[in-house]
Amino acid sequence: MTLEEFILNLIQSGVTFLATGDKLKYRGPAEVLTPGVLKTMSEHKQEIIEWLANPTITVTTGGKKAKLYRQRPECQKTGYCLRFTNDCDLFPLTWLKGWCRERT
């Protein structure tokens, strides 16, 4: 499991993160934040902080890998993809979950 998958699984399980400088705070269900998970988080604290500062996911579609970024605030505000580029063949699959091909 990649660090990206690890963090996304925690978020989907109800864990929230707050990174301030070199400090990482988190809150979540006790059944999710097991000793093993806490150990992994401790071992990869700096990497988690860096990911939270610029979250990305990597998806594979049609045999090609694509790096996705969080949606642009303008798109989130309008509620639909403004299509700043024309290469987003991953739309509605990823956009509805808050991801886009463009770096915000």
C-alpha positions in Angstrom: 0.0 0.0 0.0 1.4 3.4 -0.9 1.4 6.3 1.5 -1.2 8.0 -0.6 -3.5 4.9 -0.3 -2.8 4.8 3.4 -3.9 8.4 4.0 -6.9 8.2 1.8 -8.1 5.0 3.5 -7.8 6.8 6.9 -9.7 9.8 5.6 -12.4 7.5 4.2 -12.6 5.8 7.6 -13.3 9.1 9.4 -9.9 10.3 10.3 -9.3 14.0 10.0 -5.8 15.6 9.8 -4.4 19.0 10.5 -0.8 19.8 9.7 0.7 23.0 11.1 4.4 23.5 10.4 6.1 20.3 11.5 3.2 19.2 13.7 0.6 16.6 12.7 -2.7 16.5 14.5 -5.4 13.9 13.8 -8.7 12.7 15.2 -10.7 9.6 14.4 -12.4 6.5 15.6 -10.4 4.4 18.1 -11.1 1.3 16.0 -9.3 2.9 13.0 -6.4 4.5 14.9 -5.0 1.2 16.1 -1.4 0.9 17.5 -0.2 -0.3 14.1 -1.7 2.6 12.3 -0.3 5.1 14.8 3.1 3.6 14.5 3.0 3.9 10.7 1.8 7.5 11.0 4.7 8.3 13.4 7.2 6.7 11.1 6.0 8.6 8.0 4.9 11.9 9.8 6.9 14.2 7.5 5.7 12.5 4.4 2.1 12.7 5.5 2.6 16.5 6.3 4.0 17.0 2.8 1.2 15.1 1.2 -1.4 17.1 3.1 0.2 20.3 1.9 -0.2 19.2 -1.7 -2.5 16.2 -1.9 -2.4 14.1 -5.1 -3.6 10.7 -6.2 -2.4 8.5 -9.0 -5.0 6.7 -11.0 -4.7 4.2 -13.9 -7.2 4.3 -16.7 -6.8 2.5 -20.0 -3.3 1.4 -19.0 -2.1 5.0 -18.5 -1.2 6.5 -15.2 -2.4 10.0 -14.4 -1.6 12.2 -11.4 -4.7 14.1 -10.0 -4.8 17.1 -7.8 -7.6 18.6 -5.6 -10.2 20.5 -7.6 -9.7 24.1 -8.3 -11.7 26.3 -5.9 -13.5 27.9 -8.9 -14.8 24.5 -10.0 -15.9 23.6 -6.5 -17.7 27.0 -6.2 -19.7 26.5 -9.4 -20.3 22.8 -8.7 -19.1 21.6 -12.0 -15.8 21.2 -14.0 -14.8 24.4 -15.8 -12.5 22.4 -18.0 -9.4 24.6 -17.9 -7.7 21.9 -20.0 -9.2 19.6 -22.6 -7.4 16.4 -21.5 -9.6 15.4 -18.6 -10.9 12.1 -19.9 -11.3 11.0 -16.3 -14.2 13.4 -15.7 -17.0 12.3 -14.0 -15.1 9.4 -12.4 -12.8 11.6 -10.4 -14.2 15.1 -10.5 -17.2 14.2 -8.5 -14.9 12.9 -5.8 -13.0 16.2 -5.6 -10.0 15.5 -7.9 -8.9 17.0 -11.2 -6.0 16.8 -13.6 -5.0 20.4 -13.0 -2.9 21.6 -10.1 -4.7 24.3 -8.2 
